[in-house]
Amino acid sequence: MKTSRKRFPAMLAGLLVAATVCAQQPKSAAPALADADVRAWFPALAQRQPLASQQAVETIKDDKGTTLGWLFCTDQIAPVVRGKRGEIGVWVALGSDGKIRGVKAGRHREDKKWFDRIREPFYKAFEGQPADGSGGKPDAVTTATVSSRAMIDDVFGACRTVMELPGVRELLAAGAAADKTAPAQN
């Protein structure tokens, strides 16, 4: 009995060191989304390049080099939003017009039984929404409320972060200025 009491502090210290080391490890990159999936949101996709100011964000360009938008997974972008069982990675396609082109569920640890209740209409509700959340937000899914609310907060929170990144902010501002000076279409 006395021997196990002496070992306990040493084992506890070892566990604390291991937990600290694991917590300090950088997040592993989200697995890449296939070009076919990205083309659903950006049909003119020709290039995917990491954004200089944030490697987890890809700049999507057409064959002329024009930026069409950005692609990122929310579990790689602040703020961290957790569902019922941890972070939910959501792929987000953000257009150069500042609107969400689409979202797709990525990595998560949510209960499959509940998470599978989040269906296509929920994901489609993001499409065309201003990425800053000013156009309203999709409704949470009744039978998967915690997970779907976390996804909503995650998508719009990550979009706001990405929209403030150097290279993104300037392009969005230039597009907004061009929209204001363009003649009205009748």
Backbone bond lengths (Angstrom), bond angles and torsions (degrees), N, CA, C in turn:
res aa  C-N    CA-C-N  psi(-1)  N-CA   C-N-CA  omega(-1)  CA-C   N-CA-C  phi
1 M - - - 1.451 - - 1.524 110.70 -
2 K 1.365 116.87 -43.15 1.458 120.15 -178.61 1.523 111.12 -64.83
3 T 1.334 117.24 -34.43 1.463 121.26 -179.65 1.527 110.44 -65.10
4 S 1.329 117.61 -42.68 1.465 120.02 -179.32 1.529 111.56 -67.45
5 R 1.345 117.43 -31.05 1.467 120.39 176.56 1.524 110.79 -67.21
6 K 1.314 116.41 -34.98 1.465 120.30 179.62 1.526 110.76 -73.15
7 R 1.300 117.38 -33.20 1.464 121.42 -178.82 1.526 112.37 -76.62
8 F 1.318 116.90 -29.51 1.462 120.34 -175.36 1.533 113.43 -55.72
9 P 1.345 119.93 -49.27 1.469 118.58 178.75 1.530 112.69 -60.63
10 A 1.320 117.16 -36.71 1.469 120.25 179.31 1.527 110.40 -67.42
11 M 1.337 116.67 -42.21 1.469 119.79 178.48 1.525 110.26 -65.74
12 L 1.312 117.18 -41.87 1.456 121.38 178.97 1.525 110.88 -62.16
13 A 1.313 117.00 -43.08 1.466 121.00 177.88 1.526 110.38 -62.39
14 G 1.323 116.97 -41.29 1.467 121.07 178.09 1.519 111.75 -62.45
15 L 1.316 116.69 -42.77 1.465 120.75 177.98 1.525 111.44 -64.31
16 L 1.319 117.20 -40.82 1.463 120.53 178.84 1.527 111.46 -64.07
17 V 1.325 116.81 -40.76 1.470 120.36 177.55 1.527 109.69 -63.63
18 A 1.324 117.33 -45.31 1.466 121.08 -179.90 1.525 110.84 -62.12
19 A 1.319 117.27 -42.62 1.466 120.64 179.27 1.520 111.05 -64.32
20 T 1.322 117.25 -39.77 1.466 121.21 178.78 1.519 111.08 -64.54
21 V 1.323 116.95 -44.04 1.468 120.84 179.59 1.521 110.19 -63.30
22 C 1.330 117.25 -44.53 1.466 120.55 179.77 1.522 111.13 -63.49
23 A 1.310 117.92 -39.63 1.464 121.37 -179.01 1.515 111.74 -66.90
24 Q 1.339 117.49 -26.66 1.457 120.60 -178.04 1.517 113.03 -87.50
25 Q 1.329 117.70 -7.54 1.459 120.20 179.76 1.522 109.20 -68.23
26 P 1.339 117.49 138.99 1.457 118.87 178.04 1.522 110.21 -66.23
27 K 1.335 115.37 151.80 1.452 119.78 177.46 1.513 109.09 -63.46
28 S 1.307 115.58 142.05 1.454 117.69 175.03 1.525 107.75 -75.44
29 A 1.303 114.74 146.56 1.458 119.56 -178.91 1.521 109.68 -64.31
30 A 1.310 114.87 145.68 1.455 119.74 176.02 1.521 108.41 -66.79
31 P 1.331 117.62 143.28 1.455 117.98 177.15 1.527 109.54 -60.54
32 A 1.318 115.66 142.76 1.465 120.30 -176.47 1.523 110.84 -64.63
33 L 1.302 114.99 146.29 1.456 122.00 175.57 1.522 107.35 -87.00
34 A 1.301 118.17 136.06 1.462 122.66 -177.39 1.529 111.03 -64.10
35 D 1.335 115.96 148.27 1.467 121.14 178.40 1.525 111.86 -54.75
36 A 1.328 117.42 -37.03 1.468 120.42 -179.92 1.526 110.84 -60.47
37 D 1.336 116.76 -39.88 1.468 120.34 177.36 1.522 110.90 -66.69
38 V 1.327 116.49 -41.02 1.467 121.22 -178.42 1.530 110.32 -67.34
39 R 1.336 117.11 -36.74 1.474 120.84 -179.95 1.530 112.35 -64.28
40 A 1.316 117.47 -23.30 1.469 119.66 176.03 1.525 110.00 -61.39
41 W 1.334 116.77 -30.28 1.460 121.82 -179.58 1.520 112.29 -99.85
42 F 1.327 116.01 -31.55 1.466 122.15 -178.63 1.531 108.19 -128.48
43 P 1.343 118.59 80.42 1.470 121.07 -175.78 1.531 114.13 -57.13
44 A 1.320 118.33 -29.07 1.469 121.59 -177.86 1.531 112.67 -89.12
45 L 1.329 117.77 16.16 1.464 122.33 -178.87 1.523 111.54 -51.67
46 A 1.332 115.96 126.03 1.464 121.60 173.39 1.526 110.64 -126.66
47 Q 1.346 117.03 -31.91 1.470 121.79 -177.08 1.518 110.73 -137.72
48 R 1.333 114.16 145.66 1.462 121.68 171.54 1.515 105.96 -128.57
49 Q 1.339 117.04 120.11 1.461 121.33 -179.37 1.518 109.81 -132.10
50 P 1.344 117.09 141.47 1.466 118.76 174.61 1.530 110.01 -64.01
51 L 1.307 116.28 139.80 1.458 121.96 176.33 1.526 107.95 -70.55
52 A 1.315 117.33 134.78 1.467 121.17 -176.50 1.529 112.18 -58.32
53 S 1.323 117.77 -39.17 1.464 120.84 -175.95 1.531 113.64 -83.11
54 Q 1.330 118.14 -10.87 1.465 121.73 -179.51 1.530 107.85 -159.62
55 Q 1.322 116.03 100.29 1.466 121.40 -174.65 1.529 113.57 -61.64
56 A 1.324 118.20 -22.21 1.464 121.16 -179.64 1.524 112.25 -76.88
57 V 1.327 117.03 -7.48 1.467 121.93 179.07 1.521 107.82 -106.77
58 E 1.330 116.08 127.04 1.462 120.33 177.49 1.523 109.77 -98.77
59 T 1.324 116.20 135.14 1.458 121.19 172.55 1.522 106.89 -88.19
60 I 1.312 116.50 130.78 1.464 122.33 179.92 1.523 107.80 -104.09
61 K 1.335 115.87 125.09 1.467 120.62 -177.85 1.520 110.71 -126.01
62 D 1.341 115.14 155.45 1.461 119.94 174.73 1.525 109.61 -88.82
63 D 1.332 117.61 -174.59 1.464 120.47 -175.96 1.526 113.56 -71.04
64 K 1.327 117.93 -11.26 1.473 121.65 176.24 1.527 111.63 -95.48
65 G 1.333 116.69 -2.03 1.457 120.78 -179.48 1.515 113.93 87.96
66 T 1.316 117.01 7.39 1.465 121.40 178.41 1.531 109.19 -77.40
67 T 1.316 116.30 132.13 1.461 120.59 178.95 1.520 109.76 -72.61
68 L 1.322 114.86 122.98 1.462 121.53 177.64 1.524 111.13 -92.00
69 G 1.332 115.90 -27.78 1.459 120.40 -178.84 1.511 110.81 162.35
70 W 1.323 115.15 -158.50 1.455 122.25 -175.08 1.517 109.82 -137.54
71 L 1.317 115.42 150.97 1.451 122.46 179.49 1.524 108.11 -127.56
72 F 1.318 116.57 134.36 1.464 120.25 178.94 1.517 109.85 -156.61
73 C 1.328 114.52 161.44 1.457 121.20 175.26 1.528 107.22 -109.44
74 T 1.307 116.82 129.77 1.464 121.55 -171.85 1.520 113.84 -61.89
75 D 1.332 118.55 -25.02 1.466 118.17 -179.57 1.526 112.12 -74.93
76 Q 1.328 117.73 -2.54 1.461 122.80 176.63 1.533 111.82 -105.67
77 I 1.323 117.09 -1.76 1.465 123.14 -173.97 1.531 109.00 -125.50
78 A 1.336 116.70 139.47 1.471 120.56 174.47 1.527 108.41 -72.67
79 P 1.277 119.87 153.28 1.458 129.26 1.15 1.531 110.91 -83.97
80 V 1.322 115.31 157.61 1.455 120.65 177.51 1.521 108.05 -81.72
81 V 1.315 116.21 123.67 1.463 121.34 177.24 1.521 106.63 -121.71
82 R 1.299 115.87 132.98 1.463 119.99 -176.67 1.520 110.93 -110.72
83 G 1.321 114.40 142.91 1.454 121.57 171.47 1.516 108.54 -87.32
84 K 1.308 116.12 -154.16 1.462 120.02 -178.71 1.531 112.23 -69.40
85 R 1.334 117.39 -33.88 1.465 121.87 -175.64 1.527 113.66 -116.76
86 G 1.306 118.59 13.20 1.466 120.91 179.77 1.516 111.64 131.77
87 E 1.331 114.82 -167.27 1.460 119.88 -178.58 1.523 111.13 -64.64
88 I 1.325 114.94 146.47 1.456 121.80 174.28 1.518 106.21 -117.89
89 G 1.311 116.38 119.12 1.456 119.91 176.46 1.518 109.53 -82.96
90 V 1.316 116.50 125.65 1.461 121.06 177.92 1.524 107.66 -123.09
91 W 1.322 116.87 124.79 1.458 120.69 174.55 1.513 108.30 -75.32
92 V 1.320 116.06 132.94 1.464 121.43 -178.94 1.523 109.07 -126.64
93 A 1.321 115.32 131.70 1.463 121.88 172.55 1.522 106.38 -105.92
94 L 1.334 115.81 113.66 1.463 122.64 -178.59 1.518 108.25 -107.63
95 G 1.323 117.14 119.14 1.454 121.49 -179.13 1.514 112.14 -76.19
96 S 1.332 116.23 158.67 1.467 120.95 179.70 1.523 111.74 -68.63
97 D 1.326 117.24 -6.94 1.463 121.84 174.61 1.530 112.02 -89.60
98 G 1.349 116.95 2.30 1.462 120.92 179.13 1.515 113.83 82.69
99 K 1.326 116.96 12.27 1.465 120.81 179.10 1.521 110.00 -111.57
100 I 1.307 114.56 150.73 1.460 120.59 179.13 1.522 108.57 -76.23
101 R 1.324 115.41 126.45 1.469 121.20 178.02 1.524 110.80 -85.40
102 G 1.326 116.22 -32.15 1.453 119.69 -179.41 1.513 111.27 175.64
103 V 1.318 115.37 164.93 1.463 122.48 176.42 1.526 108.62 -137.62
104 K 1.316 114.51 155.24 1.467 120.75 178.29 1.522 107.72 -148.86
105 A 1.321 116.76 135.24 1.463 120.53 178.97 1.517 110.14 -64.53
106 G 1.327 114.94 138.10 1.463 121.80 177.05 1.514 109.42 -114.33
107 R 1.326 115.59 -136.74 1.468 121.14 -177.97 1.528 110.60 -69.48
108 H 1.313 114.74 142.37 1.470 120.37 175.93 1.519 108.90 -163.79
109 R 1.331 115.13 166.87 1.463 121.82 176.70 1.526 110.56 -122.34
110 E 1.309 116.23 20.70 1.463 119.90 -179.50 1.533 109.85 -69.57
111 D 1.326 115.66 158.93 1.463 120.28 177.08 1.517 108.92 -64.97
112 K 1.321 116.39 124.88 1.467 121.52 -177.27 1.533 111.29 -56.30
113 K 1.311 115.98 -41.26 1.467 121.09 -178.44 1.535 110.96 -54.52
114 W 1.328 116.99 -42.60 1.459 120.89 -177.57 1.521 111.43 -86.10
115 F 1.323 116.39 -40.70 1.465 120.20 -176.12 1.529 111.31 -64.20
116 D 1.327 116.90 -33.72 1.467 120.32 179.49 1.528 112.57 -67.32
117 R 1.311 117.27 -12.13 1.472 120.26 177.34 1.529 112.10 -77.29
118 I 1.327 115.47 -12.49 1.467 120.16 175.89 1.522 106.02 -82.68
119 R 1.300 116.66 108.75 1.464 122.06 -171.73 1.528 112.03 -108.89
120 E 1.321 114.66 178.97 1.466 123.53 -175.29 1.537 114.30 -51.44
121 P 1.336 120.67 -42.04 1.475 118.62 179.64 1.534 113.31 -57.70
122 F 1.326 117.18 -33.72 1.463 120.57 177.39 1.522 109.91 -63.21
123 Y 1.326 117.04 -48.13 1.469 121.10 -179.35 1.531 110.78 -65.17
124 K 1.315 117.02 -40.65 1.476 121.69 -179.69 1.529 111.53 -64.17
125 A 1.327 117.72 -27.80 1.469 121.29 -178.38 1.525 112.53 -64.10
126 F 1.323 118.17 -18.74 1.469 121.61 177.66 1.532 111.69 -78.27
127 E 1.329 116.68 -28.41 1.461 121.38 -172.32 1.528 111.87 -60.99
128 G 1.325 114.96 129.33 1.459 121.15 178.67 1.522 114.46 83.52
129 Q 1.327 117.04 -4.27 1.468 120.31 179.83 1.530 110.14 -76.19
130 P 1.341 118.02 139.71 1.464 119.28 172.75 1.533 108.75 -58.51
131 A 1.320 116.13 131.94 1.462 120.92 -174.19 1.522 113.54 -66.69
132 D 1.324 117.39 -16.80 1.467 119.58 178.26 1.526 112.02 -83.29
133 G 1.325 117.30 -1.85 1.454 121.77 178.19 1.513 114.25 85.33
134 S 1.333 117.55 2.82 1.466 120.88 -175.96 1.527 113.47 -70.17
135 G 1.314 118.12 -14.38 1.461 120.69 -179.16 1.508 113.26 -97.14
136 G 1.312 116.82 14.78 1.458 120.47 -176.14 1.511 109.96 93.35
137 K 1.304 115.54 171.53 1.459 120.95 -177.78 1.520 108.81 -130.55
138 P 1.337 116.51 153.46 1.470 119.07 176.68 1.524 110.99 -61.20
139 D 1.305 115.81 155.22 1.462 120.83 175.53 1.521 109.56 -76.40
140 A 1.328 115.43 147.02 1.465 120.33 175.64 1.525 108.70 -68.70
141 V 1.314 116.21 154.95 1.459 122.27 178.44 1.525 107.66 -84.88
142 T 1.321 116.55 123.57 1.458 122.28 -172.61 1.519 113.53 -53.95
143 T 1.308 118.71 -43.95 1.465 120.44 -176.10 1.526 113.05 -88.84
144 A 1.316 116.81 1.89 1.473 121.83 177.29 1.526 108.16 -142.69
145 T 1.312 115.39 49.69 1.463 121.78 -171.47 1.521 113.57 -60.23
146 V 1.316 118.77 -49.61 1.465 121.52 -176.50 1.525 110.10 -62.33
147 S 1.321 116.99 -48.28 1.468 120.92 -178.79 1.519 111.70 -64.33
148 S 1.321 117.52 -45.98 1.466 119.33 -176.68 1.528 111.49 -70.06
149 R 1.328 118.03 -37.24 1.474 119.56 175.75 1.523 110.81 -64.52
150 A 1.328 116.15 -40.12 1.469 119.98 177.67 1.521 110.07 -61.55
151 M 1.321 117.07 -41.58 1.466 120.42 179.36 1.525 110.90 -64.17
152 I 1.311 117.74 -41.69 1.468 121.68 178.99 1.525 109.64 -61.17
153 D 1.328 116.42 -50.47 1.468 120.37 179.72 1.522 111.21 -62.24
154 D 1.321 116.37 -39.35 1.458 122.21 -179.26 1.528 111.41 -64.48
155 V 1.315 116.95 -47.29 1.472 121.00 -178.36 1.521 110.43 -61.76
156 F 1.316 117.74 -51.73 1.464 119.68 -176.46 1.529 112.18 -71.26
157 G 1.328 117.75 -34.91 1.467 120.33 176.41 1.516 111.57 -64.66
158 A 1.331 117.07 -46.18 1.468 120.98 179.01 1.527 110.58 -66.03
159 C 1.328 117.63 -37.98 1.474 120.41 177.69 1.525 110.69 -60.81
160 R 1.328 116.83 -44.41 1.472 119.33 178.89 1.527 110.65 -61.51
161 T 1.332 117.08 -39.52 1.466 120.76 177.78 1.523 110.65 -63.49
162 V 1.319 117.33 -48.38 1.469 121.63 -178.71 1.526 110.84 -63.73
163 M 1.324 117.09 -38.59 1.473 120.43 -178.69 1.525 112.39 -65.31
164 E 1.327 117.93 -18.00 1.466 121.79 178.41 1.529 113.07 -95.26
165 L 1.320 117.63 -3.13 1.467 120.48 -179.27 1.525 111.22 -71.67
166 P 1.337 117.14 143.08 1.466 119.79 174.10 1.529 109.47 -57.97
167 G 1.294 115.91 136.90 1.455 121.16 -177.46 1.514 111.68 97.45
168 V 1.304 117.17 -33.90 1.463 121.63 176.52 1.523 108.55 -91.27
169 R 1.321 115.86 -50.10 1.467 121.55 -178.29 1.527 111.01 -54.46
170 E 1.339 116.45 -46.29 1.467 120.50 -177.22 1.528 111.31 -65.83
171 L 1.321 116.84 -41.55 1.463 119.42 -179.37 1.523 111.14 -67.25
172 L 1.323 117.29 -40.73 1.467 120.47 177.42 1.527 110.77 -64.43
173 A 1.333 117.02 -40.75 1.470 121.07 179.12 1.523 110.33 -65.07
174 A 1.334 117.46 -41.17 1.467 120.96 179.08 1.524 110.52 -64.24
175 G 1.322 116.59 -39.88 1.466 120.32 178.04 1.514 111.95 -65.75
176 A 1.326 117.22 -39.42 1.466 121.29 178.57 1.520 110.44 -66.27
177 A 1.336 116.90 -40.17 1.468 120.70 178.80 1.522 110.28 -65.75
178 A 1.330 117.47 -40.00 1.467 121.17 179.18 1.525 110.59 -65.45
179 D 1.333 116.88 -37.55 1.464 120.51 178.49 1.527 111.47 -63.34
180 K 1.333 116.86 -36.02 1.468 120.93 -178.60 1.523 112.04 -72.45
181 T 1.342 117.24 -30.50 1.463 120.00 -177.50 1.525 112.81 -92.87
182 A 1.334 117.31 -10.97 1.468 120.14 -179.69 1.524 109.64 -71.35
183 P 1.350 117.07 142.58 1.463 119.29 177.46 1.528 110.61 -65.76
184 A 1.311 115.82 147.49 1.461 121.25 -179.60 1.520 109.75 -66.81
185 Q 1.328 115.96 139.18 1.469 122.06 178.40 1.523 108.42 -89.41
186 N 1.312 116.91 131.71 1.480 120.50 176.99 1.486 110.66 -108.10
